[in-house]
Every structure is written in C-alpha cells, then in structure tokens.
Amino acid sequence: MGETGDIRLLVAMVAPLAGAGLIMATGRRPNLREACSFVAALALFAATASLVPDVRAGEAPRLTLFQLLPGLSFALRADPLSMLFALSASFLWVVTVFYSAGYMRGLNEHAQTRFNTCFALTLFGAIGCAFSANLLTLYLFYEVVSVCTYPLVAHHQDEEGYSSGRKYLTYLTGAAKGLILPAMVLIYVLSGTLDFAPGIKTGIIPPDAHRAAVTALYACCILGFAKNGVMPLHNWLPSAMVAPTPVSALLHAVAVVKVGVFSTVRVMLYVFGTDCMGALNLGMPTAYFVSFTILVASIVALSKDDLKARLAYSTVSQLSYIILGVALLTPAGIEGGLIHITNHAFSKITLFFCAGAIYVATHKKKISEMSGLGRSMPFTFGAFAVASLSMIGAPPVAGFVSKWYLLNGAWDAGSIGIIVVLLSSTLLNAAYFAPVVYQGFFGKAPDGDGGHREAHPSLVVPLVITAAISVAIGLCPDFFMRFAEAITP
C-alpha cells in the first residue's frame, strides 16, 4: 500500500478551520455568514471526494506534519475506513448548512454566529479524526470535538443547557482522559509506536504482550471513547437533546457519535487487529456486551413521548450495531458494521431534520401531540417514514444493507445469540418508530388543531434529499460497500 505526502489532506483540514474564521468575521451579515459556511462545507467535501480514486486504487495518501518521537507523530492518512466516515460527514455538512439557516432563523435563535462557528470547528475535529494516521492524532482531534460542541449543547444558556453541557463534558473528556490517555501511553510503551497498522489483521500490539494487560487496554478503549454511546457511559447523549435540533442532528448523525464509534472501531481493527482479538477471545464478549446497549436502549426508547428523546435512545442502540459487527470478526460482520457508519448517518439525520421541521412549523415536541400532522406535512412525515424503515432494517432503504450483512456475519460466526439480538432489536425498532408514522398519517387531529403546513423549504428540502439518498444507498450500495470490502481481509 503506497503512501504519499498529500496536500489534499491539509486542504480538508484547513477548509472548516478557515470557514470558522470567515463565519466570525462576517457575523453581522447573516447571508454572507451562511455563504461562508456553505463554501467551507463545499471545499471540505471536494477535498475529501478528490481522495476517492487514490484510496480505491489501494493507495493511502499520507501527510506527516511533525514528528515528536520515533513512532510518535502528528500525521494524517486516508484509507477506506477514513472515506466511509469523511465522505458522509463532509457531504452532510453541506446539507446541514441550509437546514441550520432555516431552523435558526425560523425560531429567531440568538448567538447564530457562535453557533455556526462551533459547527465548523466541530467538523474540523471530526475530519481530523477521520484522517488521523495514529492514535495520538486521533486523540487530539477527538478532544477538539468534545470542546467545540460544548457551546452547541449549552446554546440556550439556561440552567438546563448548562447542566447538560457540564454532563456532556464530564462524561466525554473524563472518559477520554481517565481511560484513553493512560491506555495510549501504555500502548506506546508496549509497541514503540502509535501509528495505525496498514491492515486489520496484525494490529500493532506485540504478540508476546501480557494477555491480561492487553485485555485491560482493550477494555479502556471500548469504554474510553464514550462518544460511542455504549452503556453505562451513554447518559450524556439523551441529556444533550436540550440543544437546537441542527445540533442534535450533528451529534447523532454526522460528527460526535460517529467520531465515537469510528474511533472505537479504528482502535479495535488497526491497533489491536483481528488476530489479536481472536487470540484473546475479545470479539464475541464485546458483541454480547454491546448487545445489552442495543436492546435496553430500544426498550427505553419505547417509553419516550418526546420525539427527540426517542430518537436519542434510538441512536444509543443503533451505534452499537457498528461495534457489534466489527466484534464478530467475520468479513460480513465487519463490513456490515462499518457500512452502518454511513447508512445510519443519512437516515438518522433525516429523522432529526424531520423533528426540527415539525417543531418549527407546529412547536410540537411530543409524539402524542402529532396526530394527523402527516396529512398537513406529507413531505416531512414521508421522509420520516422512509428513514424509519432504514432504522428498522427494511428494504429498500440503507439500513437493510447494514442488517443483512450483520445477520450474515453473525451466521458465519456461528452465533445464534447475536442473530436473536439483531432480530429482537428489529422488532423493537418497529415498535417505537411505526406508531409515530401511523399517528402522523392516520391519527385524528385534535379539535381546533388545524391550519398546520410544511415548514420553510430550507428545512424541508434537506430532509427530502437525505431521505432520497438513504433509498439510493439501499438500492445501489456498491459505492460505499467497496470501501468496506477493501478493509476486510
């Protein structure tokens, strides 16, 4: 696998950073401010997309910015796993720029310049994680995401916002500093490097390393990247729902939680490797450990009447599909888990876009208050229905591809228990999504509750686009599947 000093990686990093600066400079001119966001998002997507031919050809474009010690550098690398995350995140930022403008202006939200600046800085951190060439670089960008999203979570600057923001930082930075930082130091002592392995089989952990020590380091990495939403370090995620809906979409689909699961599977595959995980019997226990999150979070989602809260617990559940698939250590399982990074991103952002559009148009948050809204907001509820099918895993939407590969991976691993978990979670997904759609289209609207209509096109068009792409990925999954297939041995 070849490596080059590729300036496009630096362009991808500079685009959102420069965008943040331009947003601050043009804050008093809202149209120009949003234009700067859009140009920065386009530049990031273009730089990321330009790497696709090289990565598909088996190359690994790389750029080392500076060396600290032997085996310890600040460096960037693009590989198939990078592209799964970076392409979806950069494209969805383009869409979210329009949605955010419509939402924030529609509600006349305060501090919109700060909001857009932090949004851009969060994408800077997320793309940095995607293109990190080693664990040190990944850790630094991971922390950038944590810090830059705090003002977004606490955006309303009220008691609830500050309380949720404190919980957010406590969970995420506390877990990272308490678990990932010491694990990273010990991995460097053991291996003499923090560079990710070129493939997923061998990892970088020496074969003669003490089994108990390696197992402890592995557990630290699974729990330390708390953005992955794995229970019991998940509670920050539902609490962060106090933020404006575009932030929720960013948290749950594009950047924050995807940084968590991306970092987790990056370390599982490129630090420990499938051979090490197999030899230490780490795979199946991890799969069953995250299965608890999949099932319990789905059950909790059933009890939530607030739409964003239900979507939040759905995210907690769905994220663990990604870790479960990788933990199966079979090609189909790994591919199913990794492709869910992209499939979940497009479908879940659609759901949050819909929740935001409903709130802007009707000021309704509770599912019990949404009877009959689907008839007056057909595009919004139609997109919600499509994205719900994806979360359930029904064809022909993107989530079906993920679940099909996960089921095949569990079968190849000979684990009937994981198959039962996947089928049970599918039923639970249907149980908490179907009533929302049914009530919206077929429920009786309360007396005197007429007159609602679709939100502004700046809110509706993005959710229709992301829903359509979810269907397109389900019908033609080859583009992203080729990256996933290039990762497996």
Secondary structure, DSSP 8 states (H G I E B T S, - for coil): ----B-HHHHHHHHHHHHHHHHHHHTTT-HHHHHHHHHHHHHHHHHHHHTTHHHHHTT---EEEEEEEETTEEEEEE--HHHHHHHHHHHHHHHHHHHHHHHHHHHTT-S-HHHHHHHHHHHHHHHHHHHTBSBHHHHHHHHHHHHHHHHHHHTTT-SHHHHHHHHHHHHHHHHHIIIIIHHHHHHHHHHHS--B--SSTTT-SS-TTS-HHHHHHHHHHHHHH-GGG--TTTTTHHHHGGGS-HHHHHIIIIISHHHHHHHHHHHHIIIIIHHHHHHHTT-HHHHHHHHHHHHHHHHHHHHT--BHHHHHHHHHHHHHHHHHHHHHT-SHHHHHHHHHHHHHHHHHHHHHHHHHHHHHHHH---BGGG-TTHHHHSHHHHHHHHHHHHHHHT-TTSHHHHHHHHHHHHHHHTT-HHHHHHHHHHHHHHHHHHHHHHHHHHHS---TT--------HHHHHHHHHHHHHHHHHHH-THHHHHHHHHH--
